[in-house]
Amino acid sequence: MKTISATALRSDIYNLLDEVIDSGETIFIERNGAKVELSNPGNKDDILSKLTPRKSIVGDPENLVTFSVFDSKQINERTV
């Protein structure tokens, strides 16, 4: 992540654009204390591939296939 001034952007915009496209890194442009982000949205897949896989299901996943919240006998008794 790199921060540059608006003047530096103006003088070297094409090289900075190529840098963002090639490297995928974000460049922040600062002007009057505010920052604007220059990034390549095409690299979102690369960011997701860096995530560490986590085990999110505790137990046997097959139990989730037949999981039911209500017992069918209870439902039939309430509607009668």
VEXKEDO-641012 format. One record per residue (C-alpha): z, x, y. Coordinates in Angstrom, 3 decimals. Layout:
N
- Z, X, Y
...
***
This chain:
80
- 0.000, 0.000, 0.000
- -1.101, 1.454, 3.303
- -0.553, 0.295, 6.887
- -3.028, 1.105, 9.635
- -3.550, 0.046, 13.256
- -6.268, -2.327, 14.395
- -7.894, 0.592, 16.206
- -8.068, 2.619, 12.977
- -9.578, -0.390, 11.222
- -12.226, -0.765, 13.903
- -13.241, 2.888, 13.725
- -13.423, 3.071, 9.910
- -13.840, -0.492, 8.649
- -16.597, 0.129, 6.083
- -14.772, 2.996, 4.372
- -11.553, 0.964, 4.322
- -13.348, -2.016, 2.793
- -14.824, 0.236, 0.096
- -11.358, 1.674, -0.554
- -9.869, -1.795, -1.078
- -12.726, -2.832, -3.356
- -12.654, 0.358, -5.436
- -8.909, 0.930, -5.742
- -7.647, -2.654, -5.599
- -4.826, -1.561, -3.286
- -3.851, -3.700, -0.330
- -4.142, -2.389, 3.215
- -2.041, -3.909, 5.993
- -3.448, -3.947, 9.508
- -0.794, -3.979, 12.216
- -1.366, -5.316, 15.717
- 1.293, -6.166, 18.294
- 4.007, -6.078, 15.625
- 2.229, -8.531, 13.307
- 0.663, -7.521, 10.001
- -2.499, -8.850, 8.397
- -3.299, -8.153, 4.744
- -6.655, -6.833, 3.580
- -6.880, -7.226, -0.195
- -9.349, -7.830, -2.977
- -8.650, -11.184, -4.676
- -10.917, -10.121, -7.547
- -8.157, -7.814, -8.811
- -5.676, -10.593, -9.631
- -6.431, -10.179, -13.362
- -5.489, -6.509, -13.153
- -2.106, -7.437, -11.706
- -1.437, -9.888, -14.539
- -2.381, -7.324, -17.168
- 0.418, -5.072, -15.901
- 3.100, -7.632, -16.762
- 5.386, -6.881, -19.686
- 5.045, -9.467, -22.475
- 8.268, -11.393, -23.025
- 9.420, -13.332, -26.042
- 9.918, -16.820, -24.673
- 10.534, -18.837, -27.845
- 13.797, -18.291, -29.654
- 13.540, -19.433, -33.260
- 10.647, -20.694, -35.307
- 7.717, -21.936, -33.175
- 6.753, -24.378, -35.935
- 9.909, -26.366, -35.178
- 8.476, -27.202, -31.765
- 5.453, -28.900, -33.310
- 7.558, -31.581, -35.003
- 10.254, -31.736, -32.318
- 11.201, -35.232, -31.172
- 13.731, -36.308, -28.598
- 14.295, -39.814, -29.971
- 14.728, -41.042, -33.498
- 12.082, -43.680, -34.223
- 14.731, -46.015, -35.750
- 16.717, -45.956, -32.493
- 13.639, -46.874, -30.475
- 12.768, -49.797, -32.780
- 16.355, -51.124, -32.687
- 16.439, -51.126, -28.867
- 13.176, -53.040, -28.486
- 14.181, -55.826, -30.901
***
